[in-house]
Amino acid sequence: MDDGDDRLRLVILVGAAREGRFGLAAAEWLATRARLRSDFEVDVIDLATAWLPDLMTADPRCRGRPPCGTCPRGSPPPTRSPW
């Protein structure tokens, strides 16, 4: 934020994705109230509609690759040539 804008960025994250949830209504209410202030830039992120990867792995060696099913747990994934 080096464009001379001194506003604080407020991101409201709605984590519930189930049907009949109330979180989005509460988040929109809060965002409406916060937008009345000139010192906030407000975004609402709804995880029910936000794009997230289909596969998330805790193993940093996989780097987003789909599981290959050939590696025993704890061993490195097979090396794939970029060529």
N, CA, C and O atoms as a CHARMM CRD file, in Angstrom:
* protein
*
  332
    1    1 MET  N      0.83500  -1.19100   0.00000 PROA 1      0.00000
    2    1 MET  CA     0.00000   0.00000   0.00000 PROA 1      0.00000
    3    1 MET  C      0.87300   1.24500   0.00000 PROA 1      0.00000
    4    1 MET  O      0.85100   2.02300   0.95400 PROA 1      0.00000
    5    2 ASP  N      1.61300   1.42800  -1.02800 PROA 2      0.00000
    6    2 ASP  CA     2.49800   2.57200  -1.10700 PROA 2      0.00000
    7    2 ASP  C      1.97300   3.59200  -2.09200 PROA 2      0.00000
    8    2 ASP  O      2.75400   4.30800  -2.71900 PROA 2      0.00000
    9    3 ASP  N      0.64500   3.67000  -2.24100 PROA 3      0.00000
   10    3 ASP  CA     0.05300   4.59600  -3.19600 PROA 3      0.00000
   11    3 ASP  C     -0.53200   5.82900  -2.51600 PROA 3      0.00000
   12    3 ASP  O     -1.33600   6.54900  -3.10800 PROA 3      0.00000
   13    4 GLY  N     -0.12200   6.07200  -1.25900 PROA 4      0.00000
   14    4 GLY  CA    -0.62100   7.22700  -0.54900 PROA 4      0.00000
   15    4 GLY  C     -1.93100   6.97600   0.17300 PROA 4      0.00000
   16    4 GLY  O     -2.44700   7.87500   0.83700 PROA 4      0.00000
   17    5 ASP  N     -2.47900   5.78100   0.06100 PROA 5      0.00000
   18    5 ASP  CA    -3.73700   5.43300   0.71700 PROA 5      0.00000
   19    5 ASP  C     -3.42500   4.92300   2.12200 PROA 5      0.00000
   20    5 ASP  O     -2.79900   3.87500   2.28100 PROA 5      0.00000
   21    6 ASP  N     -3.85600   5.65300   3.12300 PROA 6      0.00000
   22    6 ASP  CA    -3.56300   5.28400   4.50400 PROA 6      0.00000
   23    6 ASP  C     -4.67200   4.46000   5.15100 PROA 6      0.00000
   24    6 ASP  O     -4.66900   4.25500   6.36500 PROA 6      0.00000
   25    7 ARG  N     -5.62300   3.98800   4.33900 PROA 7      0.00000
   26    7 ARG  CA    -6.72600   3.20800   4.90400 PROA 7      0.00000
   27    7 ARG  C     -6.25400   1.82500   5.33200 PROA 7      0.00000
   28    7 ARG  O     -5.35200   1.24500   4.72900 PROA 7      0.00000
   29    8 LEU  N     -6.87900   1.31300   6.37700 PROA 8      0.00000
   30    8 LEU  CA    -6.61800  -0.04600   6.82400 PROA 8      0.00000
   31    8 LEU  C     -7.45700  -1.00400   5.99500 PROA 8      0.00000
   32    8 LEU  O     -8.59700  -0.69600   5.64700 PROA 8      0.00000
   33    9 ARG  N     -6.90100  -2.15100   5.68200 PROA 9      0.00000
   34    9 ARG  CA    -7.65100  -3.14700   4.91600 PROA 9      0.00000
   35    9 ARG  C     -8.25800  -4.13800   5.89800 PROA 9      0.00000
   36    9 ARG  O     -7.54600  -4.78000   6.67000 PROA 9      0.00000
   37   10 LEU  N     -9.56500  -4.25300   5.86100 PROA 10     0.00000
   38   10 LEU  CA   -10.30100  -5.18100   6.71200 PROA 10     0.00000
   39   10 LEU  C    -10.86900  -6.27600   5.82700 PROA 10     0.00000
   40   10 LEU  O    -11.66500  -6.00100   4.92900 PROA 10     0.00000
   41   11 VAL  N    -10.46800  -7.51100   6.07300 PROA 11     0.00000
   42   11 VAL  CA   -10.98500  -8.65100   5.33900 PROA 11     0.00000
   43   11 VAL  C    -11.83900  -9.46600   6.29900 PROA 11     0.00000
   44   11 VAL  O    -11.36700  -9.91000   7.34500 PROA 11     0.00000
   45   12 ILE  N    -13.09300  -9.65500   5.93100 PROA 12     0.00000
   46   12 ILE  CA   -14.02000 -10.44500   6.73600 PROA 12     0.00000
   47   12 ILE  C    -14.15200 -11.79100   6.05000 PROA 12     0.00000
   48   12 ILE  O    -14.61700 -11.87800   4.91400 PROA 12     0.00000
   49   13 LEU  N    -13.74100 -12.83400   6.74300 PROA 13     0.00000
   50   13 LEU  CA   -13.71000 -14.18200   6.18900 PROA 13     0.00000
   51   13 LEU  C    -14.86800 -14.98900   6.74600 PROA 13     0.00000
   52   13 LEU  O    -14.99200 -15.17300   7.95600 PROA 13     0.00000
   53   14 VAL  N    -15.72100 -15.47200   5.83500 PROA 14     0.00000
   54   14 VAL  CA   -16.85900 -16.31100   6.22900 PROA 14     0.00000
   55   14 VAL  C    -16.43500 -17.75600   6.02200 PROA 14     0.00000
   56   14 VAL  O    -16.23700 -18.19500   4.88900 PROA 14     0.00000
   57   15 GLY  N    -16.29600 -18.49500   7.11600 PROA 15     0.00000
   58   15 GLY  CA   -15.77300 -19.85100   7.03700 PROA 15     0.00000
   59   15 GLY  C    -16.82300 -20.93000   6.92000 PROA 15     0.00000
   60   15 GLY  O    -16.51700 -22.02300   6.44200 PROA 15     0.00000
   61   16 ALA  N    -18.04500 -20.67100   7.33400 PROA 16     0.00000
   62   16 ALA  CA   -19.09000 -21.69000   7.26100 PROA 16     0.00000
   63   16 ALA  C    -19.56000 -21.86000   5.82000 PROA 16     0.00000
   64   16 ALA  O    -19.76100 -20.87900   5.10400 PROA 16     0.00000
   65   17 ALA  N    -19.73100 -23.10100   5.40700 PROA 17     0.00000
   66   17 ALA  CA   -20.16800 -23.36100   4.03400 PROA 17     0.00000
   67   17 ALA  C    -21.44100 -24.19100   3.98400 PROA 17     0.00000
   68   17 ALA  O    -21.89600 -24.56700   2.90300 PROA 17     0.00000
   69   18 ARG  N    -22.01000 -24.47500   5.12500 PROA 18     0.00000
   70   18 ARG  CA   -23.19800 -25.33100   5.14000 PROA 18     0.00000
   71   18 ARG  C    -24.45900 -24.54300   4.77600 PROA 18     0.00000
   72   18 ARG  O    -24.49600 -23.31800   4.89400 PROA 18     0.00000
   73   19 GLU  N    -25.46600 -25.25300   4.34300 PROA 19     0.00000
   74   19 GLU  CA   -26.74200 -24.61900   3.97300 PROA 19     0.00000
   75   19 GLU  C    -27.41700 -24.06900   5.22700 PROA 19     0.00000
   76   19 GLU  O    -27.36700 -24.68600   6.29100 PROA 19     0.00000
   77   20 GLY  N    -28.03600 -22.92600   5.09400 PROA 20     0.00000
   78   20 GLY  CA   -28.74100 -22.31300   6.21000 PROA 20     0.00000
   79   20 GLY  C    -27.83500 -21.56700   7.17300 PROA 20     0.00000
   80   20 GLY  O    -28.24100 -21.26300   8.29400 PROA 20     0.00000
   81   21 ARG  N    -26.63800 -21.27400   6.75800 PROA 21     0.00000
   82   21 ARG  CA   -25.67800 -20.59100   7.62500 PROA 21     0.00000
   83   21 ARG  C    -26.05800 -19.13700   7.82000 PROA 21     0.00000
   84   21 ARG  O    -26.77500 -18.56000   7.00200 PROA 21     0.00000
   85   22 PHE  N    -25.57800 -18.54700   8.90200 PROA 22     0.00000
   86   22 PHE  CA   -25.87700 -17.15900   9.22100 PROA 22     0.00000
   87   22 PHE  C    -24.66000 -16.26100   9.03500 PROA 22     0.00000
   88   22 PHE  O    -24.78900 -15.03700   9.01500 PROA 22     0.00000
   89   23 GLY  N    -23.49100 -16.85700   8.90100 PROA 23     0.00000
   90   23 GLY  CA   -22.24500 -16.09300   8.86900 PROA 23     0.00000
   91   23 GLY  C    -22.17100 -15.04700   7.77500 PROA 23     0.00000
   92   23 GLY  O    -21.63400 -13.96100   7.99200 PROA 23     0.00000
   93   24 LEU  N    -22.70700 -15.36300   6.58800 PROA 24     0.00000
   94   24 LEU  CA   -22.64000 -14.39900   5.48800 PROA 24     0.00000
   95   24 LEU  C    -23.47200 -13.15900   5.79300 PROA 24     0.00000
   96   24 LEU  O    -23.04300 -12.04200   5.50300 PROA 24     0.00000
   97   25 ALA  N    -24.63900 -13.34100   6.36500 PROA 25     0.00000
   98   25 ALA  CA   -25.47700 -12.17700   6.72300 PROA 25     0.00000
   99   25 ALA  C    -24.77900 -11.31100   7.76300 PROA 25     0.00000
  100   25 ALA  O    -24.80900 -10.08400   7.66800 PROA 25     0.00000
  101   26 ALA  N    -24.15800 -11.93200   8.74300 PROA 26     0.00000
  102   26 ALA  CA   -23.43200 -11.18400   9.77000 PROA 26     0.00000
  103   26 ALA  C    -22.22700 -10.46900   9.16500 PROA 26     0.00000
  104   26 ALA  O    -21.93900  -9.32600   9.52100 PROA 26     0.00000
  105   27 ALA  N    -21.52100 -11.14100   8.24600 PROA 27     0.00000
  106   27 ALA  CA   -20.35400 -10.53500   7.61300 PROA 27     0.00000
  107   27 ALA  C    -20.74900  -9.34100   6.76300 PROA 27     0.00000
  108   27 ALA  O    -20.07100  -8.31300   6.78600 PROA 27     0.00000
  109   28 GLU  N    -21.83000  -9.46300   6.01800 PROA 28     0.00000
  110   28 GLU  CA   -22.28800  -8.33900   5.19100 PROA 28     0.00000
  111   28 GLU  C    -22.74200  -7.17100   6.05500 PROA 28     0.00000
  112   28 GLU  O    -22.50900  -6.01500   5.70300 PROA 28     0.00000
  113   29 TRP  N    -23.38400  -7.45900   7.17900 PROA 29     0.00000
  114   29 TRP  CA   -23.78500  -6.39500   8.09800 PROA 29     0.00000
  115   29 TRP  C    -22.55500  -5.65900   8.61300 PROA 29     0.00000
  116   29 TRP  O    -22.50900  -4.42900   8.61200 PROA 29     0.00000
  117   30 LEU  N    -21.55700  -6.42800   9.05500 PROA 30     0.00000
  118   30 LEU  CA   -20.33400  -5.81700   9.56700 PROA 30     0.00000
  119   30 LEU  C    -19.62600  -5.01600   8.46900 PROA 30     0.00000
  120   30 LEU  O    -19.12900  -3.92000   8.72600 PROA 30     0.00000
  121   31 ALA  N    -19.57800  -5.55700   7.25300 PROA 31     0.00000
  122   31 ALA  CA   -18.93300  -4.85600   6.14300 PROA 31     0.00000
  123   31 ALA  C    -19.64400  -3.54400   5.83700 PROA 31     0.00000
  124   31 ALA  O    -18.99400  -2.53000   5.58200 PROA 31     0.00000
  125   32 THR  N    -20.96200  -3.55700   5.86200 PROA 32     0.00000
  126   32 THR  CA   -21.73500  -2.33200   5.62000 PROA 32     0.00000
  127   32 THR  C    -21.40700  -1.27200   6.66000 PROA 32     0.00000
  128   32 THR  O    -21.22300  -0.10000   6.33200 PROA 32     0.00000
  129   33 ARG  N    -21.33700  -1.69200   7.90700 PROA 33     0.00000
  130   33 ARG  CA   -21.00200  -0.75300   8.99000 PROA 33     0.00000
  131   33 ARG  C    -19.57000  -0.22300   8.83000 PROA 33     0.00000
  132   33 ARG  O    -19.32000   0.97000   9.00300 PROA 33     0.00000
  133   34 ALA  N    -18.63500  -1.12200   8.49700 PROA 34     0.00000
  134   34 ALA  CA   -17.22800  -0.71100   8.37200 PROA 34     0.00000
  135   34 ALA  C    -17.02700   0.21700   7.18300 PROA 34     0.00000
  136   34 ALA  O    -16.18700   1.11500   7.23400 PROA 34     0.00000
  137   35 ARG  N    -17.78900   0.01000   6.11300 PROA 35     0.00000
  138   35 ARG  CA   -17.65600   0.86500   4.91600 PROA 35     0.00000
  139   35 ARG  C    -18.14000   2.29500   5.15800 PROA 35     0.00000
  140   35 ARG  O    -17.84300   3.18600   4.36200 PROA 35     0.00000
  141   36 LEU  N    -18.86700   2.52200   6.22500 PROA 36     0.00000
  142   36 LEU  CA   -19.27700   3.87900   6.58100 PROA 36     0.00000
  143   36 LEU  C    -18.09300   4.71900   7.03600 PROA 36     0.00000
  144   36 LEU  O    -18.14700   5.94900   7.02800 PROA 36     0.00000
  145   37 ARG  N    -17.03700   4.04600   7.42900 PROA 37     0.00000
  146   37 ARG  CA   -15.81900   4.73600   7.85500 PROA 37     0.00000
  147   37 ARG  C    -14.90300   4.93700   6.66000 PROA 37     0.00000
  148   37 ARG  O    -14.75900   4.04900   5.82000 PROA 37     0.00000
  149   38 SER  N    -14.29500   6.08800   6.58900 PROA 38     0.00000
  150   38 SER  CA   -13.41100   6.38300   5.45800 PROA 38     0.00000
  151   38 SER  C    -12.01500   5.79800   5.64000 PROA 38     0.00000
  152   38 SER  O    -11.21800   5.80500   4.70200 PROA 38     0.00000
  153   39 ASP  N    -11.70600   5.29100   6.83900 PROA 39     0.00000
  154   39 ASP  CA   -10.35500   4.78100   7.08300 PROA 39     0.00000
  155   39 ASP  C    -10.23000   3.26500   6.90200 PROA 39     0.00000
  156   39 ASP  O     -9.20400   2.68500   7.25700 PROA 39     0.00000
  157   40 PHE  N    -11.27800   2.61300   6.34700 PROA 40     0.00000
  158   40 PHE  CA   -11.24000   1.17600   6.09200 PROA 40     0.00000
  159   40 PHE  C    -11.48000   0.87600   4.62400 PROA 40     0.00000
  160   40 PHE  O    -12.32700   1.49500   3.98100 PROA 40     0.00000
  161   41 GLU  N    -10.73200  -0.07300   4.10700 PROA 41     0.00000
  162   41 GLU  CA   -11.01600  -0.70900   2.82400 PROA 41     0.00000
  163   41 GLU  C    -11.50700  -2.10100   3.19500 PROA 41     0.00000
  164   41 GLU  O    -10.77600  -2.85100   3.84200 PROA 41     0.00000
  165   42 VAL  N    -12.72500  -2.46800   2.80300 PROA 42     0.00000
  166   42 VAL  CA   -13.36700  -3.68300   3.30000 PROA 42     0.00000
  167   42 VAL  C    -13.59300  -4.69200   2.18300 PROA 42     0.00000
  168   42 VAL  O    -14.07200  -4.34700   1.10300 PROA 42     0.00000
  169   43 ASP  N    -13.24300  -5.94300   2.46100 PROA 43     0.00000
  170   43 ASP  CA   -13.52800  -7.06700   1.57000 PROA 43     0.00000
  171   43 ASP  C    -14.19700  -8.17300   2.37500 PROA 43     0.00000
  172   43 ASP  O    -13.85600  -8.40600   3.53500 PROA 43     0.00000
  173   44 VAL  N    -15.14900  -8.84900   1.75000 PROA 44     0.00000
  174   44 VAL  CA   -15.77600 -10.03300   2.34300 PROA 44     0.00000
  175   44 VAL  C    -15.39400 -11.22200   1.48200 PROA 44     0.00000
  176   44 VAL  O    -15.62100 -11.21500   0.27200 PROA 44     0.00000
  177   45 ILE  N    -14.81500 -12.24300   2.10100 PROA 45     0.00000
  178   45 ILE  CA   -14.45300 -13.47100   1.39000 PROA 45     0.00000
  179   45 ILE  C    -15.30400 -14.59700   1.95700 PROA 45     0.00000
  180   45 ILE  O    -15.24500 -14.90500   3.14700 PROA 45     0.00000
  181   46 ASP  N    -16.09100 -15.20100   1.08400 PROA 46     0.00000
  182   46 ASP  CA   -16.98300 -16.29800   1.45800 PROA 46     0.00000
  183   46 ASP  C    -16.36000 -17.60700   0.96900 PROA 46     0.00000
  184   46 ASP  O    -16.26700 -17.83800  -0.23600 PROA 46     0.00000
  185   47 LEU  N    -15.93800 -18.45500   1.89700 PROA 47     0.00000
  186   47 LEU  CA   -15.27500 -19.69400   1.50900 PROA 47     0.00000
  187   47 LEU  C    -16.20200 -20.66300   0.78400 PROA 47     0.00000
  188   47 LEU  O    -15.73100 -21.59800   0.13700 PROA 47     0.00000
  189   48 ALA  N    -17.50400 -20.45500   0.88200 PROA 48     0.00000
  190   48 ALA  CA   -18.44000 -21.32100   0.15400 PROA 48     0.00000
  191   48 ALA  C    -18.38900 -21.04400  -1.34400 PROA 48     0.00000
  192   48 ALA  O    -18.72100 -21.91900  -2.14300 PROA 48     0.00000
  193   49 THR  N    -17.97800 -19.84600  -1.73300 PROA 49     0.00000
  194   49 THR  CA   -17.93600 -19.50200  -3.15400 PROA 49     0.00000
  195   49 THR  C    -16.53000 -19.18200  -3.64900 PROA 49     0.00000
  196   49 THR  O    -16.31900 -19.03200  -4.85200 PROA 49     0.00000
  197   50 ALA  N    -15.57000 -19.07700  -2.74000 PROA 50     0.00000
  198   50 ALA  CA   -14.19300 -18.76400  -3.13600 PROA 50     0.00000
  199   50 ALA  C    -13.55000 -19.99400  -3.76200 PROA 50     0.00000
  200   50 ALA  O    -13.81800 -21.12500  -3.35800 PROA 50     0.00000
  201   51 TRP  N    -12.69200 -19.75500  -4.76300 PROA 51     0.00000
  202   51 TRP  CA   -11.99000 -20.85900  -5.38300 PROA 51     0.00000
  203   51 TRP  C    -10.86900 -21.30100  -4.46000 PROA 51     0.00000
  204   51 TRP  O    -10.04400 -20.49400  -4.03200 PROA 51     0.00000
  205   52 LEU  N    -10.84800 -22.58900  -4.16000 PROA 52     0.00000
  206   52 LEU  CA    -9.75800 -23.19400  -3.39400 PROA 52     0.00000
  207   52 LEU  C     -9.29300 -24.42500  -4.15900 PROA 52     0.00000
  208   52 LEU  O    -10.09300 -25.04400  -4.86200 PROA 52     0.00000
  209   53 PRO  N     -8.04300 -24.79000  -4.04300 PROA 53     0.00000
  210   53 PRO  CA    -7.58000 -25.99100  -4.74300 PROA 53     0.00000
  211   53 PRO  C     -8.35800 -27.21900  -4.28400 PROA 53     0.00000
  212   53 PRO  O     -8.75500 -27.31900  -3.12300 PROA 53     0.00000
  213   54 ASP  N     -8.57100 -28.15100  -5.21300 PROA 54     0.00000
  214   54 ASP  CA    -9.26800 -29.38400  -4.86400 PROA 54     0.00000
  215   54 ASP  C     -8.42900 -30.27300  -3.96700 PROA 54     0.00000
  216   54 ASP  O     -8.96700 -31.04700  -3.17600 PROA 54     0.00000
  217   55 LEU  N     -7.12800 -30.16800  -4.08400 PROA 55     0.00000
  218   55 LEU  CA    -6.22800 -31.01800  -3.32800 PROA 55     0.00000
  219   55 LEU  C     -5.26100 -30.14600  -2.56200 PROA 55     0.00000
  220   55 LEU  O     -4.56300 -29.31500  -3.14200 PROA 55     0.00000
  221   56 MET  N     -5.22300 -30.33700  -1.27100 PROA 56     0.00000
  222   56 MET  CA    -4.26300 -29.61500  -0.45600 PROA 56     0.00000
  223   56 MET  C     -3.47300 -30.66700   0.31400 PROA 56     0.00000
  224   56 MET  O     -4.05900 -31.54600   0.94700 PROA 56     0.00000
  225   57 THR  N     -2.17400 -30.58200   0.26400 PROA 57     0.00000
  226   57 THR  CA    -1.32600 -31.54800   0.93900 PROA 57     0.00000
  227   57 THR  C     -0.46300 -30.84900   1.96900 PROA 57     0.00000
  228   57 THR  O     -0.05700 -29.70000   1.79100 PROA 57     0.00000
  229   58 ALA  N     -0.19100 -31.56200   3.05000 PROA 58     0.00000
  230   58 ALA  CA     0.68100 -31.01500   4.07800 PROA 58     0.00000
  231   58 ALA  C      2.13900 -31.31200   3.76000 PROA 58     0.00000
  232   58 ALA  O      3.03100 -30.79600   4.43400 PROA 58     0.00000
  233   59 ASP  N      2.39900 -32.12900   2.75300 PROA 59     0.00000
  234   59 ASP  CA     3.76300 -32.49800   2.40000 PROA 59     0.00000
  235   59 ASP  C      4.30900 -31.49200   1.39600 PROA 59     0.00000
  236   59 ASP  O      3.89000 -31.50600   0.23900 PROA 59     0.00000
  237   60 PRO  N      5.23800 -30.61000   1.80300 PROA 60     0.00000
  238   60 PRO  CA     5.72400 -29.57600   0.88300 PROA 60     0.00000
  239   60 PRO  C      6.48800 -30.14600  -0.30300 PROA 60     0.00000
  240   60 PRO  O      6.67100 -29.45100  -1.30200 PROA 60     0.00000
  241   61 ARG  N      6.93800 -31.39600  -0.21800 PROA 61     0.00000
  242   61 ARG  CA     7.67400 -31.98900  -1.33500 PROA 61     0.00000
  243   61 ARG  C      6.76500 -32.25400  -2.52800 PROA 61     0.00000
  244   61 ARG  O      7.24600 -32.34300  -3.65700 PROA 61     0.00000
  245   62 CYS  N      5.47200 -32.38200  -2.29900 PROA 62     0.00000
  246   62 CYS  CA     4.55400 -32.68900  -3.40100 PROA 62     0.00000
  247   62 CYS  C      4.28000 -31.47000  -4.26500 PROA 62     0.00000
  248   62 CYS  O      3.97600 -31.60900  -5.44900 PROA 62     0.00000
  249   63 ARG  N      4.38200 -30.28500  -3.69600 PROA 63     0.00000
  250   63 ARG  CA     4.21100 -29.02500  -4.42600 PROA 63     0.00000
  251   63 ARG  C      2.96700 -29.00900  -5.29900 PROA 63     0.00000
  252   63 ARG  O      3.02600 -28.59000  -6.45500 PROA 63     0.00000
  253   64 GLY  N      1.84700 -29.45900  -4.76000 PROA 64     0.00000
  254   64 GLY  CA     0.58100 -29.36900  -5.47800 PROA 64     0.00000
  255   64 GLY  C      0.32700 -30.48600  -6.45800 PROA 64     0.00000
  256   64 GLY  O     -0.72400 -30.50600  -7.09800 PROA 64     0.00000
  257   65 ARG  N      1.25700 -31.42400  -6.60200 PROA 65     0.00000
  258   65 ARG  CA     1.02700 -32.54200  -7.51900 PROA 65     0.00000
  259   65 ARG  C      0.01200 -33.49700  -6.91300 PROA 65     0.00000
  260   65 ARG  O     -0.04100 -33.64300  -5.69200 PROA 65     0.00000
  261   66 PRO  N     -0.78800 -34.14600  -7.73700 PROA 66     0.00000
  262   66 PRO  CA    -1.72900 -35.11500  -7.18800 PROA 66     0.00000
  263   66 PRO  C     -0.98400 -36.29900  -6.59200 PROA 66     0.00000
  264   66 PRO  O      0.12500 -36.60500  -7.02900 PROA 66     0.00000
  265   67 PRO  N     -1.56900 -36.97400  -5.60100 PROA 67     0.00000
  266   67 PRO  CA    -0.88100 -38.10600  -5.00400 PROA 67     0.00000
  267   67 PRO  C     -0.65500 -39.19700  -6.04100 PROA 67     0.00000
  268   67 PRO  O     -1.53800 -39.51100  -6.83900 PROA 67     0.00000
  269   68 CYS  N      0.53900 -39.76500  -6.01200 PROA 68     0.00000
  270   68 CYS  CA     0.87300 -40.75700  -7.02800 PROA 68     0.00000
  271   68 CYS  C      0.52100 -42.16300  -6.56000 PROA 68     0.00000
  272   68 CYS  O      0.38200 -43.06900  -7.38100 PROA 68     0.00000
  273   69 GLY  N      0.37700 -42.35500  -5.25700 PROA 69     0.00000
  274   69 GLY  CA     0.01800 -43.66700  -4.73900 PROA 69     0.00000
  275   69 GLY  C      1.16200 -44.65500  -4.74000 PROA 69     0.00000
  276   69 GLY  O      0.96900 -45.80000  -4.33300 PROA 69     0.00000
  277   70 THR  N      2.34700 -44.26100  -5.18300 PROA 70     0.00000
  278   70 THR  CA     3.46600 -45.18900  -5.22600 PROA 70     0.00000
  279   70 THR  C      4.46900 -44.95900  -4.11100 PROA 70     0.00000
  280   70 THR  O      5.34000 -45.80100  -3.89000 PROA 70     0.00000
  281   71 CYS  N      4.37000 -43.85000  -3.40800 PROA 71     0.00000
  282   71 CYS  CA     5.34500 -43.54000  -2.36600 PROA 71     0.00000
  283   71 CYS  C      4.83200 -44.00800  -1.01000 PROA 71     0.00000
  284   71 CYS  O      3.70400 -43.69400  -0.63000 PROA 71     0.00000
  285   72 PRO  N      5.65600 -44.75900  -0.27700 PROA 72     0.00000
  286   72 PRO  CA     5.26900 -45.02100   1.10100 PROA 72     0.00000
  287   72 PRO  C      5.32000 -43.71500   1.89000 PROA 72     0.00000
  288   72 PRO  O      6.07300 -42.80500   1.54100 PROA 72     0.00000
  289   73 ARG  N      4.54500 -43.62600   2.92000 PROA 73     0.00000
  290   73 ARG  CA     4.49600 -42.40500   3.72800 PROA 73     0.00000
  291   73 ARG  C      5.90100 -42.06000   4.22500 PROA 73     0.00000
  292   73 ARG  O      6.60900 -42.91000   4.76700 PROA 73     0.00000
  293   74 GLY  N      6.28500 -40.81700   4.03200 PROA 74     0.00000
  294   74 GLY  CA     7.57000 -40.34200   4.50000 PROA 74     0.00000
  295   74 GLY  C      8.66700 -40.39400   3.44600 PROA 74     0.00000
  296   74 GLY  O      9.73700 -39.82200   3.65500 PROA 74     0.00000
  297   75 SER  N      8.43800 -41.05500   2.33400 PROA 75     0.00000
  298   75 SER  CA     9.46400 -41.08200   1.29100 PROA 75     0.00000
  299   75 SER  C      9.18000 -39.97900   0.28500 PROA 75     0.00000
  300   75 SER  O      8.03200 -39.56100   0.12900 PROA 75     0.00000
  301   76 PRO  N     10.21400 -39.50400  -0.39800 PROA 76     0.00000
  302   76 PRO  CA     9.98700 -38.41400  -1.35000 PROA 76     0.00000
  303   76 PRO  C      9.17100 -38.89000  -2.54500 PROA 76     0.00000
  304   76 PRO  O      9.23800 -40.06400  -2.90900 PROA 76     0.00000
  305   77 PRO  N      8.41000 -38.00300  -3.15200 PROA 77     0.00000
  306   77 PRO  CA     7.65500 -38.36600  -4.34400 PROA 77     0.00000
  307   77 PRO  C      8.60700 -38.63800  -5.50500 PROA 77     0.00000
  308   77 PRO  O      9.75400 -38.19400  -5.47800 PROA 77     0.00000
  309   78 PRO  N      8.15300 -39.34700  -6.50600 PROA 78     0.00000
  310   78 PRO  CA     9.03700 -39.63200  -7.63300 PROA 78     0.00000
  311   78 PRO  C      9.45700 -38.34500  -8.33000 PROA 78     0.00000
  312   78 PRO  O      8.68000 -37.39500  -8.42000 PROA 78     0.00000
  313   79 THR  N     10.66800 -38.32000  -8.81200 PROA 79     0.00000
  314   79 THR  CA    11.18500 -37.16300  -9.52500 PROA 79     0.00000
  315   79 THR  C     10.66700 -37.19100 -10.96200 PROA 79     0.00000
  316   79 THR  O     10.76200 -38.20300 -11.65600 PROA 79     0.00000
  317   80 ARG  N     10.12800 -36.07500 -11.38100 PROA 80     0.00000
  318   80 ARG  CA     9.61200 -35.95300 -12.73800 PROA 80     0.00000
  319   80 ARG  C     10.44100 -34.93600 -13.47800 PROA 80     0.00000
  320   80 ARG  O     10.65000 -33.82600 -12.99100 PROA 80     0.00000
  321   81 SER  N     10.89900 -35.29300 -14.61200 PROA 81     0.00000
  322   81 SER  CA    11.73300 -34.38200 -15.39500 PROA 81     0.00000
  323   81 SER  C     10.88500 -33.26300 -15.98100 PROA 81     0.00000
  324   81 SER  O      9.81300 -33.52300 -16.52700 PROA 81     0.00000
  325   82 PRO  N     11.35400 -32.01000 -15.87500 PROA 82     0.00000
  326   82 PRO  CA    10.59800 -30.90400 -16.47900 PROA 82     0.00000
  327   82 PRO  C     10.74200 -30.88200 -17.98700 PROA 82     0.00000
  328   82 PRO  O     10.10700 -30.05000 -18.63500 PROA 82     0.00000
  329   83 TRP  N     11.54400 -31.75200 -18.58000 PROA 83     0.00000
  330   83 TRP  CA    11.77900 -31.76200 -20.02000 PROA 83     0.00000
  331   83 TRP  C     10.92100 -32.78700 -20.62000 PROA 83     0.00000
  332   83 TRP  O     10.94700 -32.97900 -21.83600 PROA 83     0.00000
